[in-house]
Amino acid sequence: MDWEIIGGVINIIIINLVLSGDNAVVIAMACIGLPEEYRKKAVFWGATLAVVLRIALTFVAALLLKIPFVQLAGGLLLAWIAIKLLFPQKDHCADQEACESDFKKALLTILWADLIMSLDNVLAVAGASGGNLYLLVFGIALSIPIVLAGSTLLTTLMQKYQWLVYVGAGVLAWTAGEMIVADKIISPYLHRVTFGELAVPVALTVIVILIGRRVRSGVKAVSQ
């Protein structure tokens, strides 16, 4: 029995459960306002995009992360996406053309977020595979059902419990903060500050949730 392979499989499962959750959150939040027919399509294509991007980025992720400020830019963009997803969604689109438009916007949001978050996921799975191609393929394949099932479940829950939208935005904001902290240029400066590496994700999470809450409250007040 090859314990190294077994250890790699266990690590990959854990990494996928943890990191694929971010992708599932984005897909769920982007699909909340869509009618059921379009919501199912958006969840399916969103999960498919996440996996396709991971496959494509497997070969270039390590090189991209060596470029200065790439993770800083990605973290800031992801934070903006988290805020955008907190904007109140329409309960129903007016007609088929409007539904198609909302569907395309949701897919575009999912695409950008998946592109940003797939970098870290690919590197983590690649590290856990230890250079074993079969383990790497297993890791990418495993993310398909996790993202698909997770986003479907979260969409249902977020429609039922509105407060989960803030939790989802908080998760994305925290991920954005961790990306900024991990940037090759930013990281050395944060090491010099007490709790600097923790302060950025905490501050960004609080800021995103407060802005989102203010926007949602403002829209609700206007509608009343």
N, C-alpha and C positions, 0 to 999 in steps of 0.2 A: 504493500500500500504506500503510495507516494504522498507523504504528509505535506510536502511543499505545495503540491497541486491542490490538495484539500484545503490547506490554509489560504491559498490564493482564491479559490472558489468562495470560501466564507467571507474573505475580505471584500471581494467584488460584490457579493450579495448585499453586504452591509453598506458599502459605498453607494450602490444603486438605490437602496432604500432611502438613504439620507439625501443624496444629491439629486436624484430624479424627482424628489418631492417638490423642489423649486419649479421645475418645468411643469409639473402637474398643477401647481398653484397658479401659475401664469395662464395656462390653458383654461382652467376653471373660471378665473376672474374675468378673462376676456370673453367667455361664452355666456355669462350670466344673463345678459339682456337679449339673447337670441331666442327665437322660437325653437321648439323642440327639434324640428326637422333640421334646421341650420345648426343648432347646437351640437347635435350628434356628428354632423359633417365636420364642424370646426374642431371638435375633440379628436376625431379620427385623424384629420389632416394635421392638426397641431402635434399630436404624438408622432406621426410619421415624419414631420419636419424635424422634430427633436432628434430622432434616431438618424435620419439622413445626414443632418449636420454633424452629429458625433462621428459618423463614419468618415465624412469629408475632412473633419478637423483632426482626426487621429494622426494624420501625416504631417500636419503643420502647426499643431497646438504649441509644442515646445518652442518652435521658432518664433511664433507670434508673441509669446509671453516674454521673450527676451527684448522685444522692442520697447523702449522707454515710453511710459505713460499709457500703454495699451490697456492695462487693467484699471488705471485711474479713469480713463475715458469710458471704459465698459461699465465700471461701477456707477459713475454719474448718470450714464444713459439708463442703466437698470433702475436707479433710484427714480428717475423721471417716469419710467414706465410704471413703477409701483404707484406713483402719485396719479398718473393718468388712469390707471385701473380702478382707482377709488372714486373717480367721477361717477355720479349716479347714472345707471343704465336705464334706457327706455324699457318699459314693460313689454311693449309690442311695437313692431315696426308697422308703418302705415300700409304698405303694399309690398308686392314681391320685389320690386326694384329697390325699395328701401332696405328690405331684408338682405338682398344680395350685397348691397353696399356695406351694411353693418357686418356681414359675414366676411367680406374682404378686409375690412378694417381690423376685425378680430384676428384674422390670419396673419396680417402684417405685423400686428403687435406681438403675437406669439412668435413669429419668425425672428424678430429683432431680439426678443428676450432669450429665445432658445440659442441663438447665435452667440450671445454674450455668455450665458451660463454653461454652454457645452464645453467651453475651453477647460474650465476647472474639472468638469466631470471626466473628460477624456484623459487628462493628465493623471487623475486619481486612479482610474481604472487601469491605465497603462502601467502605472507604478505597481499596482497590486498584482498585475499579471506577470511581472518579473520578466518581461520580454517573451513570454509564451504566447504565440499567435492564437492558439486555440482558446486560451483563457481570455484574451482580448476580445475575440469574436463572441465568446460566451457573455462577457460583460456588456457588450453593445446590444446583443440579442435580448438579454435579460431586461434591459431598460424599456423595451417595447411594451410588454404587458404591465409593468409597474407604472409607467407614465399614463398609459391608456386607462387602466383601472383606477388609478389615483385621481386623474382629472375628472373622470365620470362621477366618481363618488363625491369629490369636493364640489363640483358644480351643483349637484343635488343638495348638498349640505348648506352651501352658501346661499342658495335660493331660499332655503327654509330658515336659516339662522343668519341674519344680516351682519351680526357682529363678527362673523368669521371672515368677512371681507377685510376688516382691519388686521386680523391675525395674518391673513395671506399677504397683505401689503407689508406688514412688519417683517415677515420671513424674507420677502424679496429685498426690502431695504437693508436688512442685516447681511444678506448675501452680497449686496452692493458694497456695503461697508467693508466686508472682508476682502473683496476684490481690490478695493482702493488700498487697504492696508498691505496687501501682498504685492503691490506694484514695486518693481525693482528700484525705482527712484524715490518713492515715498517712504518705503519701509525703513531705511536707515535713519531717517529723521524721527520717525515715530518711536524707535527704540530708545531715543534719548529722553523721551517724555514719559513720566510715570503713568502707567495704564494707558499709554498712547494708542496701543493696538486694540484695546477694548473700547476706548472712548469714541473712536470713529464709527464703528457699527452701532453703538448705543445711541449716539447723537443723531446719526442719519435715520435710524428707525423712529426715534421720537419726532424728528422734523417731518418725515413723510406722513406719519399717522396724524399729526396735528394739522398739517396742510390739508390732507384728505378729509379730515373731520370738519374743518372749517368750510371747505368747498361743498361737501355734502349738506351741511347745515344751512349754508347760504342758498343753495339751490332749492332745498326743502322749504325754506322760509318764503322764497319768491313764489313757488308754486302754490303756497297757501294764500 
